[in-house]
Amino acid sequence: ATRAARILGERKKIAITLTALPEVPYRGDEGLIRQLLLLLLDNAVKYTPDAGSIQVRFNDRDSGHLVIDIHNTGEAIPKELGEQIFDRFYRLNKTRSRDNANGSGGAGLGLAIARWITELHGGTLTLAESGPSGNLFRITLPKSAMPASQSA
């Protein structure tokens, strides 16, 4: 997912770094987890200014959870909108609508789908921090998770 995001970020000269654990055992739907990461990274690229940076960090602070942090140097999201940004069709910046001239828009579904995928795996997706240094999105997944559609 980070390799794909690097391609997206090349045009804007965005540096994307990955700090990963050597091997993290996790049981879940690989395709959906990849889509989750791509949605968040695509969003980070869209909202990071030219020559900005995105850091992706994997850690397992405790043995029961995998934590994935995605930090971008984009403009801070107002605290009062921290939950609203995960609503379907919500657009923080109306100039980035699907039909804008530079092609960077969308329908306002990316974060809603990302949260749905996370919750399907028994986890949480939050805007953990937002301020002058950018935004930190945190995915917390229980290591024993298995999407409901595959657990039967």
N, C-alpha and C positions, 0 to 999 in steps of 0.2 A: 504494500500500500504506500509506503514512503517512497519507493522508487517511482511509482506512478505520480505521486504528488510532486516529486522533484521535476518531472517533465512539465507539469502544470505551472510550476513556479518559475521555470526558466525564463519565460518572457518578462516577468517582473523582477528577475534577479533576486528571488527569495531563497535564502539559505535554509535548507531543511536538514536537521540533524536528528539522529536516532540513538537513544541510549537504551539498549535492550539487555535483558537477562540472557545468559547463555542458552538456557532451555527452561521454559516454563510449562509445566504440565497443565493442560487445560482441556476440558471436555465441553464442546459446544459445536455449533454449526459453523464450520470454517467459512463457507460462502457468506453467511450473514455477518460474521465478525469482520471479514474483509470489507464488506459493503459499509458497515458501521465506521470503520477507520477511514475509508475513502470519502464518505460523506463529511466527516469532521475535518479531514485534511483539505478537501475541496473548498469547504466553507472557510477554513483558515487562510488558504491561498487567496480567495476572493476578497477577504477583509484585511489582509496584511498589505501595507503600503509597499511600493517598489523598494527593493534593497532591504526589506525587512527580514525577519527570521521566524522560523517555526521549529520548535523542539518537541520531539515525541519521546517520552520516557516510560518504560515499563518497569514496574517493581512489584514485589510481593511482600509488603511490609509485615503482613502476618501470613501464616501458612494457609489460611482459608480463602484469601482473596487475591486476585490479580488486579492491580491498579495501573491504568494507562492514562498518563497526563499528556495533553496536547496544548502547548502554549504558543500563542502567536503575538507578534508585536503590533497588532492592530489597535484601532481606537477603542477605548474603554466602552463597555456596555453599561448603561445606567443600572444601578443596583435594583431599582424598582422594576426593571424589565427582565431580571435574571431568570424568572420562570416563564414569562410570557414568550420569550424567544423560542421555546420548545413547542408552542402551539402551532397547529397546522395552519398554513397560509399566512402566518405572521411575518411581516417584513419590517425589520428595524429601520432600514433605510429604503424608503419608497422609491428612490432613484434607481435602485437595483432590481426593478421589476423585470419579469420575463422578457418584455419587449423593449428593453433599453437598447441604445445604439451600439454600445461596445461589447455586447454579448456576454456580459458577466452576470446577468440576472438569473433568476430562477422563480419557482412558484411559491417559495416559502415552505417547502416540505422537508428539506434536508435534515434539520435538527429534530423535527417531529419523528421522522422515520428512524433516525439514529437512536433516539430515546426508546422508541418501540422495540428495536432490535435488542437494546441493552436490557430492557425490562423482560423481554421474552426469555433472556438468559438468566433471569433472576437478579439482575444488577441494577445499578443506578448510573445516570448520566447527569452531571450538574455543571453549572458554570461556577467553579470553585473560587476563582478570583478574577477580578476585573479592575484595572486601574491604569495609571500612567505607563506602566511597562507592558500592558497588553492584557490578554485574556487567557485564562487557564480553564480548559474543559477537562473534567475528570470522569473517567469510566471506572467503575468498581464492579468487578464480576466475581461471584463465588466460583472457586476453582472446580467445584463439583457440578456446575450447572449443565443442564442439557435442555435445549428448547422443548417446549411442550409437544410440538409436532413430532418429535423423534423419541420421546421418552416411553412410549407405550410398547 
